């Protein structure tokens, strides 16, 4: 399969208040020129670079948009490069939070509007409703904007439709919980998983600093290869141009796992609201002993993983779910009153595979490990966080099992002689799908599915 080497660069700029755009834009333009002069054939600027991310009460001035577009076009022509920048885009009186592509000719080649609007995005922007790559001299680009990267089916659909490279202007924010380590789950976890699960490079440009004294950015602009590894990554606090070379394979249809769908029920399914779940690797002869230990630990349910998954439920002091290694997937509501899906290893690695089950009210996934332990952990944490679900992983090869909560945090796990661990399944947590004000993950998943299914035209 023929491959193409593309030199790329991310321009990480310091945040500025929208009111100061005119004063700061010349510096941003100079940084853009420096990246292009350095030889990058694709240069990416962060979300809301024009005229700012937090727009406030004043309407977007089309003069600002036109001035910036004109100067970006000049840079693209002068250095024969393709530029993707984040900016407001006005179409038929509607404003979109867009990733805009300018080609080496200086012409706009297309744009993608942010679908999964985050928090106060909704004050100013309409959601985008297209999922198609854009042809450019550096290949077919799949464009996302910031929180779009949290919805697994957006990137997956772009790649399924031919994108050779994912590109995302972003405004990754941080809570400042630890000023010495500015956290963001996309920057620290999901971006690498997006590249690996889709098999294409991922280029992300962010900002650093603070906007309007109330929005802090974590930096960490990144160039990630198709295996999910960093080629280059910026720091957290300073302006920086990060550069590297990515390899683009020829576009091809990606084989994906058939999504697991929760079966339709004639009547609503009653599931536990809360349960302490114990889990262990166990031979059939050990199940009763582990059940007694689990009951002693005040567990309500014991989940065991073994080659033989048979045991009489009636002889145990608590509900028992027995699973074994399998290449098949299954959704069950069993005697433990848990609405769970049994997930094969390759399914855990597919970004679209668990979405329909989650939209069908499954919020607990029992998974086989997906090869390398480090990547299994990343996939499990990403699936739990993006779906707001609990994920329990059994890694038989490395004799390790662990549970991840809806925030993507590992909350319990076995190791060495510690063979039985417990965690609390709480349906209230999986029902808490609002990850920011007016920002519901399940609504984002549903909307992305509707766009994918209908191939909606944005301006229809």
Kinemage of the C-alpha trace (Angstrom):
@kinemage 1
@onewidth
@group {chain A} dominant
@subgroup {mainchain}
@vectorlist {calphas} color= white
{ca unk a 1} P 0.000 0.000 0.000
{ca unk a 2} L 1.573 3.338 -1.033
{ca unk a 3} L 2.358 5.743 1.798
{ca unk a 4} L 2.873 9.507 1.914
{ca unk a 5} L 5.052 11.429 4.343
{ca unk a 6} L 3.530 14.766 5.388
{ca unk a 7} L 5.408 17.362 7.470
{ca unk a 8} L 2.896 18.935 9.844
{ca unk a 9} L 2.909 21.548 12.597
{ca unk a 10} L 0.617 22.667 15.423
{ca unk a 11} L 0.717 26.303 16.495
{ca unk a 12} L -0.045 26.548 20.220
{ca unk a 13} L -0.811 30.177 21.047
{ca unk a 14} L -1.550 31.930 24.310
{ca unk a 15} L -5.222 32.615 24.951
{ca unk a 16} L -6.495 36.149 24.557
{ca unk a 17} L -9.840 37.728 25.336
{ca unk a 18} L -12.045 38.183 22.309
{ca unk a 19} L -12.108 41.953 22.928
{ca unk a 20} L -8.336 42.019 22.362
{ca unk a 21} L -8.395 40.065 19.095
{ca unk a 22} L -7.143 42.963 16.922
{ca unk a 23} L -4.152 43.490 19.203
{ca unk a 24} L -3.210 39.798 19.429
{ca unk a 25} L -3.935 38.593 15.896
{ca unk a 26} L -0.644 39.910 14.364
{ca unk a 27} L 1.292 37.733 16.836
{ca unk a 28} L -0.826 34.686 15.950
{ca unk a 29} L -0.243 35.364 12.242
{ca unk a 30} L 3.513 35.618 12.839
{ca unk a 31} L 3.493 32.243 14.622
{ca unk a 32} L 1.505 30.748 11.757
{ca unk a 33} L 4.059 32.083 9.273
{ca unk a 34} L 6.919 30.655 11.328
{ca unk a 35} L 5.343 27.188 11.285
{ca unk a 36} L 4.789 27.350 7.540
{ca unk a 37} L 8.288 28.739 6.907
{ca unk a 38} L 9.676 25.754 8.820
{ca unk a 39} L 8.477 23.481 6.029
{ca unk a 40} L 5.158 22.146 7.328
{ca unk a 41} L 2.736 21.292 4.540
{ca unk a 42} L -0.143 21.143 7.018
{ca unk a 43} L -0.388 23.750 9.791
{ca unk a 44} L -3.109 23.675 12.463
{ca unk a 45} L -4.327 26.484 14.752
{ca unk a 46} L -6.508 25.998 17.816
{ca unk a 47} L -10.265 26.275 18.266
{ca unk a 48} L -11.684 29.792 18.333
{ca unk a 49} L -8.455 31.387 17.110
{ca unk a 50} L -10.688 33.820 15.226
{ca unk a 51} L -11.861 35.913 17.040
{ca unk a 52} L -11.711 34.007 20.380
{ca unk a 53} L -13.269 31.034 22.103
{ca unk a 54} L -15.402 32.816 24.708
{ca unk a 55} L -17.432 35.174 22.520
{ca unk a 56} L -19.432 36.999 25.187
{ca unk a 57} L -22.398 39.212 24.452
{ca unk a 58} L -21.270 41.023 21.311
{ca unk a 59} L -22.122 39.484 17.910
{ca unk a 60} L -19.247 38.185 15.817
{ca unk a 61} L -17.849 40.942 13.612
{ca unk a 62} L -17.594 39.640 10.071
{ca unk a 63} L -14.795 42.165 9.528
{ca unk a 64} L -12.630 40.238 11.981
{ca unk a 65} L -13.382 36.944 10.255
{ca unk a 66} L -12.651 38.374 6.807
{ca unk a 67} L -9.379 40.014 7.868
{ca unk a 68} L -8.070 36.827 9.434
{ca unk a 69} L -9.206 34.685 6.480
{ca unk a 70} L -7.430 37.024 4.048
{ca unk a 71} L -4.157 36.896 5.994
{ca unk a 72} L -4.313 33.117 6.492
{ca unk a 73} L -4.842 32.724 2.752
{ca unk a 74} L -1.749 34.856 2.142
{ca unk a 75} L 0.363 32.611 4.402
{ca unk a 76} L -0.960 29.488 2.672
{ca unk a 77} L -0.137 30.865 -0.799
{ca unk a 78} L 3.275 32.199 0.200
{ca unk a 79} L 4.425 28.914 1.717
{ca unk a 80} L 2.402 26.490 -0.457
{ca unk a 81} L 0.832 24.827 2.587
{ca unk a 82} L -2.591 23.767 3.797
{ca unk a 83} L -3.855 25.492 6.945
{ca unk a 84} L -6.630 24.345 9.281
{ca unk a 85} L -7.744 26.933 11.802
{ca unk a 86} L -10.505 27.211 14.346
{ca unk a 87} L -12.864 30.117 13.941
{ca unk a 88} L -16.414 31.323 13.864
{ca unk a 89} L -18.130 30.711 10.524
{ca unk a 90} L -21.281 32.580 9.499
{ca unk a 91} L -23.510 30.814 6.951
{ca unk a 92} L -26.987 32.069 6.079
{ca unk a 93} L -27.151 34.056 9.279
{ca unk a 94} L -26.140 31.104 11.501
{ca unk a 95} L -22.858 30.959 13.387
{ca unk a 96} L -20.860 27.738 13.615
{ca unk a 97} L -17.790 26.841 15.653
{ca unk a 98} L -15.726 25.619 12.743
{ca unk a 99} L -12.498 24.007 11.631
{ca unk a 100} L -11.775 25.805 8.357
{ca unk a 101} L -9.390 24.497 5.668
{ca unk a 102} L -7.409 26.836 3.420
{ca unk a 103} L -5.403 25.285 0.583
{ca unk a 104} L -2.067 26.344 -0.955
{ca unk a 105} L -3.974 28.405 -3.510
{ca unk a 106} L -5.414 30.517 -0.718
{ca unk a 107} L -8.912 29.235 -1.392
{ca unk a 108} L -11.116 27.796 1.322
{ca unk a 109} L -11.454 24.073 0.631
{ca unk a 110} L -14.214 23.428 3.134
{ca unk a 111} L -15.013 23.391 6.820
{ca unk a 112} L -16.555 21.225 9.502
{ca unk a 113} L -18.720 22.652 12.270
{ca unk a 114} L -18.532 21.390 15.838
{ca unk a 115} L -21.306 18.886 16.534
{ca unk a 116} L -20.959 18.176 20.241
{ca unk a 117} L -21.290 21.713 21.519
{ca unk a 118} L -19.709 22.149 24.932
{ca unk a 119} L -21.206 24.253 27.698
{ca unk a 120} L -21.471 27.891 26.570
{ca unk a 121} L -20.789 26.989 22.924
{ca unk a 122} L -24.563 26.685 22.791
{ca unk a 123} L -24.984 30.368 23.574
{ca unk a 124} L -23.403 31.337 20.269
{ca unk a 125} L -23.298 28.432 17.834
{ca unk a 126} L -25.561 26.031 15.972
{ca unk a 127} L -24.400 22.392 15.867
{ca unk a 128} L -22.814 21.053 12.715
{ca unk a 129} L -24.447 18.119 10.977
{ca unk a 130} L -21.980 16.745 8.439
{ca unk a 131} L -19.518 13.878 8.637
{ca unk a 132} L -17.518 13.904 5.427
{ca unk a 133} L -13.763 14.236 4.875
{ca unk a 134} L -12.391 17.193 2.931
{ca unk a 135} L -10.046 16.664 -0.018
{ca unk a 136} L -6.806 18.628 0.274
{ca unk a 137} L -3.329 18.464 -1.301
{ca unk a 138} L -2.110 16.650 1.837
{ca unk a 139} L -4.825 14.011 1.741
{ca unk a 140} L -8.403 13.537 2.899
{ca unk a 141} L -8.819 15.322 6.224
{ca unk a 142} L -11.367 14.295 8.820
{ca unk a 143} L -12.076 17.477 10.769
{ca unk a 144} L -13.282 17.602 14.356
{ca unk a 145} L -13.547 20.474 16.810
{ca unk a 146} L -12.621 19.922 20.469
{ca unk a 147} L -15.431 18.059 22.265
{ca unk a 148} L -16.220 16.180 19.025
{ca unk a 149} L -13.217 14.099 20.045
{ca unk a 150} L -15.172 12.776 23.046
{ca unk a 151} L -17.818 11.186 20.789
{ca unk a 152} L -16.224 8.032 19.357
{ca unk a 153} L -18.468 7.687 16.316
{ca unk a 154} L -17.564 11.117 14.885
{ca unk a 155} L -13.923 10.230 14.205
{ca unk a 156} L -14.859 6.653 13.259
{ca unk a 157} L -17.371 7.762 10.631
{ca unk a 158} L -14.913 10.232 9.106
{ca unk a 159} L -12.324 7.467 8.756
{ca unk a 160} L -14.905 5.009 7.449
{ca unk a 161} L -15.671 7.581 4.746
{ca unk a 162} L -12.072 7.887 3.660
{ca unk a 163} L -10.285 10.296 6.013
{ca unk a 164} L -6.541 9.592 6.013
{ca unk a 165} L -5.757 12.042 8.786
{ca unk a 166} L -7.794 13.379 11.709
{ca unk a 167} L -7.298 17.080 12.430
{ca unk a 168} L -8.746 18.903 15.426
{ca unk a 169} L -8.503 22.528 16.446
{ca unk a 170} L -9.327 22.393 20.149
{ca unk a 171} L -9.773 24.416 23.312
{ca unk a 172} L -8.902 21.739 25.843
{ca unk a 173} L -9.648 23.285 29.201
{ca unk a 174} L -8.455 22.297 32.650
{ca unk a 175} L -9.940 22.647 36.104
{ca unk a 176} L -6.670 23.674 37.712
{ca unk a 177} L -7.126 20.937 40.292
{ca unk a 178} L -3.364 20.533 40.245
{ca unk a 179} L -1.574 23.653 38.915
{ca unk a 180} L 1.571 21.559 38.398
{ca unk a 181} L -0.215 19.095 36.112
{ca unk a 182} L -2.972 20.623 34.000
{ca unk a 183} L -5.326 17.729 33.354
{ca unk a 184} L -7.713 17.073 30.513
{ca unk a 185} L -9.034 13.593 29.719
{ca unk a 186} L -8.894 14.134 25.957
{ca unk a 187} L -5.324 15.383 26.048
{ca unk a 188} L -4.147 12.755 28.506
{ca unk a 189} L -6.046 9.707 27.254
{ca unk a 190} L -8.625 9.914 24.492
{ca unk a 191} L -6.614 11.551 21.711
{ca unk a 192} L -4.128 8.667 21.545
{ca unk a 193} L -6.948 6.120 21.610
{ca unk a 194} L -8.738 7.920 18.758
{ca unk a 195} L -5.667 7.586 16.558
{ca unk a 196} L -5.020 3.947 17.399
{ca unk a 197} L -8.600 2.691 17.148
{ca unk a 198} L -9.035 4.343 13.737
{ca unk a 199} L -5.564 3.557 12.398
{ca unk a 200} L -4.795 7.106 11.217
{ca unk a 201} L -2.637 9.958 12.540
{ca unk a 202} L -4.307 12.627 14.677
{ca unk a 203} L -3.174 16.274 14.756
{ca unk a 204} L -4.488 18.486 17.578
{ca unk a 205} L -3.759 22.187 18.182
{ca unk a 206} L -4.707 23.727 21.533
{ca unk a 207} L -4.044 26.942 23.438
{ca unk a 208} L -2.269 27.714 26.662
{ca unk a 209} L -2.957 30.325 29.308
{ca unk a 210} L -6.249 31.788 30.515
{ca unk a 211} L -9.143 33.566 28.836
{ca unk a 212} L -11.366 36.049 30.651
{ca unk a 213} L -9.875 34.985 33.989
{ca unk a 214} L -12.265 32.017 34.011
{ca unk a 215} L -11.289 29.572 31.258
{ca unk a 216} L -7.910 27.853 31.636
{ca unk a 217} L -6.250 25.819 28.887
{ca unk a 218} L -3.956 22.821 29.336
{ca unk a 219} L -1.788 23.188 26.198
{ca unk a 220} L -0.488 19.761 25.116
{ca unk a 221} L -0.990 20.284 21.374
{ca unk a 222} L 0.008 16.997 19.806
{ca unk a 223} L 0.977 15.109 16.695
{ca unk a 224} L 0.027 11.446 17.153
{ca unk a 225} L 0.818 8.610 14.781
{ca unk a 226} L -1.565 5.909 13.574
{ca unk a 227} L -0.412 3.553 16.354
{ca unk a 228} L -1.502 6.089 18.970
{ca unk a 229} L 1.994 7.219 19.980
{ca unk a 230} L 3.158 10.828 20.267
{ca unk a 231} L 5.390 12.084 17.492
{ca unk a 232} L 5.561 15.499 19.132
{ca unk a 233} L 3.746 17.177 22.013
{ca unk a 234} L 3.735 20.715 23.397
{ca unk a 235} L 4.021 21.654 27.044
{ca unk a 236} L 1.196 22.905 29.206
{ca unk a 237} L 1.921 26.597 29.780
{ca unk a 238} L 3.885 28.141 26.922
{ca unk a 239} L 3.378 29.099 23.322
{ca unk a 240} L 5.030 26.560 21.098
{ca unk a 241} L 5.204 25.244 17.561
{ca unk a 242} L 5.344 21.452 17.529
{ca unk a 243} L 6.352 19.804 14.295
{ca unk a 244} L 6.756 16.306 12.963
{ca unk a 245} L 6.144 14.043 10.004
{ca unk a 246} L 3.133 11.757 9.760
{ca unk a 247} L 2.654 8.795 7.477
{ca unk a 248} L -0.560 8.589 5.501
{ca unk a 249} L -1.594 5.237 4.099
{ca unk a 250} L -3.853 5.121 1.068
{ca unk a 251} L -7.496 5.493 2.060
{ca unk a 252} L -9.211 2.157 2.475
{ca unk a 253} L -12.351 0.809 4.059
{ca unk a 254} L -11.709 -0.169 7.676
{ca unk a 255} L -13.180 -3.444 8.898
{ca unk a 256} L -15.066 -2.812 12.120
{ca unk a 257} L -16.837 -4.993 14.629
{ca unk a 258} L -20.602 -5.236 14.296
{ca unk a 259} L -22.015 -2.889 16.959
{ca unk a 260} L -23.681 -4.587 19.913
{ca unk a 261} L -27.321 -3.563 20.149
{ca unk a 262} L -29.395 -4.028 23.283
{ca unk a 263} L -32.411 -6.235 22.482
{ca unk a 264} L -35.830 -4.610 22.437
{ca unk a 265} L -37.977 -5.497 25.442
{ca unk a 266} L -41.749 -5.589 25.574
{ca unk a 267} L -41.659 -4.168 29.089
{ca unk a 268} L -39.137 -1.926 30.872
{ca unk a 269} L -36.253 -3.798 32.442
{ca unk a 270} L -35.815 -3.320 36.175
{ca unk a 271} L -32.167 -3.217 37.147
{ca unk a 272} L -30.355 -2.661 40.386
{ca unk a 273} L -29.843 0.971 41.287
{ca unk a 274} L -26.754 0.139 43.292
{ca unk a 275} L -24.696 -2.969 43.961
{ca unk a 276} L -21.327 -3.880 45.379
{ca unk a 277} L -19.759 -6.158 42.784
{ca unk a 278} L -16.955 -8.591 43.634
{ca unk a 279} L -14.874 -10.080 40.834
{ca unk a 280} L -12.245 -12.783 40.501
{ca unk a 281} L -10.610 -15.307 38.228
{ca unk a 282} L -11.907 -18.633 39.544
{ca unk a 283} L -11.859 -22.276 38.618
{ca unk a 284} L -15.229 -23.946 39.035
{ca unk a 285} L -14.080 -25.578 42.260
{ca unk a 286} L -13.207 -22.150 43.693
{ca unk a 287} L -16.466 -20.339 42.992
{ca unk a 288} L -18.189 -21.282 46.243
{ca unk a 289} L -15.182 -20.171 48.285
{ca unk a 290} L -14.986 -16.848 46.478
{ca unk a 291} L -18.733 -16.400 46.940
{ca unk a 292} L -18.303 -16.732 50.702
{ca unk a 293} L -15.460 -14.196 50.665
{ca unk a 294} L -17.543 -11.827 48.541
{ca unk a 295} L -20.506 -12.150 50.920
{ca unk a 296} L -18.150 -11.476 53.823
{ca unk a 297} L -17.098 -8.275 52.025
{ca unk a 298} L -20.805 -7.280 51.778
{ca unk a 299} L -20.880 -7.758 48.013
{ca unk a 300} L -24.242 -8.204 46.329
{ca unk a 301} L -22.941 -9.849 43.160
{ca unk a 302} L -19.953 -12.047 42.341
{ca unk a 303} L -18.567 -12.012 38.801
{ca unk a 304} L -16.185 -14.847 38.016
{ca unk a 305} L -14.120 -15.502 34.926
{ca unk a 306} L -13.099 -19.071 34.144
{ca unk a 307} L -12.876 -21.595 31.338
{ca unk a 308} L -15.803 -23.370 32.891
{ca unk a 309} L -18.592 -20.912 33.651
{ca unk a 310} L -21.102 -23.282 35.218
{ca unk a 311} L -22.310 -23.178 38.797
{ca unk a 312} L -25.669 -23.546 40.474
{ca unk a 313} L -26.960 -20.104 41.436
{ca unk a 314} L -29.091 -21.507 44.243
{ca unk a 315} L -26.126 -22.891 46.190
{ca unk a 316} L -24.335 -19.541 46.501
{ca unk a 317} L -24.905 -16.898 49.178
{ca unk a 318} L -25.185 -14.075 46.628
{ca unk a 319} L -25.994 -13.487 42.956
{ca unk a 320} L -23.408 -14.935 40.602
{ca unk a 321} L -22.481 -13.956 37.047
{ca unk a 322} L -20.114 -16.476 35.446
{ca unk a 323} L -18.312 -15.548 32.255
{ca unk a 324} L -15.516 -17.124 30.264
{ca unk a 325} L -13.244 -16.249 27.346
{ca unk a 326} L -15.277 -15.699 24.213
{ca unk a 327} L -15.106 -14.103 20.789
{ca unk a 328} L -18.844 -13.444 20.964
{ca unk a 329} L -20.723 -10.481 22.424
{ca unk a 330} L -23.949 -10.669 24.352
{ca unk a 331} L -26.330 -8.373 26.231
{ca unk a 332} L -28.033 -9.867 29.258
{ca unk a 333} L -30.336 -8.934 32.104
{ca unk a 334} L -29.867 -11.885 34.427
{ca unk a 335} L -30.812 -12.995 37.923
{ca unk a 336} L -28.419 -10.425 39.377
{ca unk a 337} L -30.639 -7.693 37.877
{ca unk a 338} L -27.722 -6.124 36.088
{ca unk a 339} L -28.102 -4.848 32.554
{ca unk a 340} L -24.693 -5.792 31.194
{ca unk a 341} L -22.923 -6.624 27.962
{ca unk a 342} L -20.333 -9.375 27.558
{ca unk a 343} L -17.630 -7.926 25.289
{ca unk a 344} L -14.897 -9.721 23.333
{ca unk a 345} L -11.389 -8.251 23.239
{ca unk a 346} L -11.546 -6.958 19.669
{ca unk a 347} L -14.853 -5.274 20.454
{ca unk a 348} L -13.297 -3.190 23.236
{ca unk a 349} L -10.924 -1.703 20.642
{ca unk a 350} L -13.650 -0.636 18.203
{ca unk a 351} L -14.948 2.874 18.788
{ca unk a 352} L -18.457 2.212 17.457
{ca unk a 353} L -19.054 -1.241 18.898
{ca unk a 354} L -20.505 -0.351 22.308
{ca unk a 355} L -22.448 2.788 21.404
{ca unk a 356} L -25.769 1.172 20.445
{ca unk a 357} L -25.736 -0.995 23.572
{ca unk a 358} L -25.145 2.093 25.707
{ca unk a 359} L -27.966 3.941 23.952
{ca unk a 360} L -30.067 0.855 24.718
{ca unk a 361} L -29.516 1.445 28.449
{ca unk a 362} L -26.622 -0.963 29.016
{ca unk a 363} L -24.234 0.680 31.466
{ca unk a 364} L -22.012 -2.196 32.613
{ca unk a 365} L -19.550 -3.968 30.315
{ca unk a 366} L -17.589 -7.147 31.106
{ca unk a 367} L -14.625 -7.255 28.734
{ca unk a 368} L -11.747 -9.486 27.692
{ca unk a 369} L -8.356 -7.771 27.611
{ca unk a 370} L -7.193 -6.401 24.279
{ca unk a 371} L -3.586 -7.606 24.047
{ca unk a 372} L -1.043 -5.151 25.425
{ca unk a 373} L -1.952 -4.334 29.075
{ca unk a 374} L -1.175 -0.625 28.742
{ca unk a 375} L -3.456 -0.246 25.721
{ca unk a 376} L -6.142 -2.416 27.300
{ca unk a 377} L -6.156 0.027 30.197
{ca unk a 378} L -6.389 3.042 27.873
{ca unk a 379} L -9.224 1.523 25.861
{ca unk a 380} L -11.149 0.545 28.999
{ca unk a 381} L -10.764 3.989 30.561
{ca unk a 382} L -11.776 5.696 27.324
{ca unk a 383} L -14.858 3.508 26.806
{ca unk a 384} L -15.998 4.068 30.391
{ca unk a 385} L -15.574 7.842 30.207
{ca unk a 386} L -16.991 8.424 26.725
{ca unk a 387} L -20.050 6.245 27.396
{ca unk a 388} L -20.510 7.109 31.092
{ca unk a 389} L -20.487 3.417 31.969
{ca unk a 390} L -18.716 0.927 34.225
{ca unk a 391} L -16.190 -1.355 32.519
{ca unk a 392} L -14.832 -4.521 34.142
{ca unk a 393} L -11.837 -6.031 32.325
{ca unk a 394} L -10.461 -9.557 32.715
{ca unk a 395} L -6.895 -10.014 31.497
{ca unk a 396} L -6.385 -13.772 31.766
{ca unk a 397} L -2.913 -13.705 30.202
{ca unk a 398} L -1.562 -11.382 32.888
{ca unk a 399} L -3.816 -12.631 35.735
{ca unk a 400} L -5.212 -9.164 36.312
{ca unk a 401} L -8.778 -7.888 36.505
{ca unk a 402} L -9.797 -4.278 37.075
{ca unk a 403} L -12.881 -2.058 37.153
{ca unk a 404} L -13.229 1.429 35.662
{ca unk a 405} L -15.886 3.944 36.697
{ca unk a 406} L -17.832 6.392 34.449
{ca unk a 407} L -15.148 9.044 34.933
{ca unk a 408} L -12.537 6.730 33.412
{ca unk a 409} L -10.867 6.082 36.770
{ca unk a 410} L -9.667 2.607 37.773
{ca unk a 411} L -11.426 2.010 41.097
{ca unk a 412} L -10.400 -1.578 41.928
{ca unk a 413} L -8.237 -4.389 40.583
{ca unk a 414} L -6.735 -7.739 41.439
{ca unk a 415} L -3.022 -8.551 41.458
{ca unk a 416} L -0.738 -11.347 42.656
{ca unk a 417} L -2.346 -13.034 45.688
{ca unk a 418} L -5.064 -10.384 45.831
{ca unk a 419} L -7.543 -12.419 43.807
{ca unk a 420} L -10.925 -10.968 44.781
{ca unk a 421} L -11.635 -7.236 44.545
{ca unk a 422} L -14.843 -5.193 44.809
{ca unk a 423} L -16.302 -1.954 43.493
{ca unk a 424} L -19.648 -0.182 43.750
{ca unk a 425} L -21.883 -0.128 40.687
{ca unk a 426} L -24.145 2.913 41.054
{ca unk a 427} L -26.740 3.588 38.396
{ca unk a 428} L -26.989 7.189 39.561
{ca unk a 429} L -23.476 7.704 38.244
{ca unk a 430} L -24.167 6.224 34.819
{ca unk a 431} L -27.359 8.284 34.649
{ca unk a 432} L -25.288 11.424 35.228
{ca unk a 433} L -24.485 11.885 31.550
{ca unk a 434} L -24.336 15.697 31.722
{ca unk a 435} L -20.568 16.270 31.645
{ca unk a 436} L -20.878 20.069 31.544
{ca unk a 437} L -23.862 22.438 31.718
{ca unk a 438} L -26.245 21.583 28.858
{ca unk a 439} L -23.713 19.033 27.559
{ca unk a 440} L -25.124 15.503 27.630
{ca unk a 441} L -22.946 12.640 26.384
{ca unk a 442} L -25.852 10.401 25.420
{ca unk a 443} L -27.470 13.211 23.437
{ca unk a 444} L -24.139 13.683 21.666
{ca unk a 445} L -23.945 9.982 20.845
{ca unk a 446} L -27.527 9.959 19.545
{ca unk a 447} L -26.971 13.042 17.417
{ca unk a 448} L -23.787 11.630 15.888
{ca unk a 449} L -25.626 8.396 15.096
{ca unk a 450} L -28.415 10.327 13.380
{ca unk a 451} L -25.929 12.293 11.291
{ca unk a 452} L -24.063 9.133 10.342
{ca unk a 453} L -27.241 7.289 9.400
{ca unk a 454} L -28.847 10.073 7.404
{ca unk a 455} L -25.723 11.602 5.917
{ca unk a 456} L -27.355 14.925 6.672
{ca unk a 457} L -26.545 18.041 4.658
{ca unk a 458} L -25.808 20.882 7.028
{ca unk a 459} L -27.852 23.511 5.254
{ca unk a 460} L -30.827 21.381 4.165
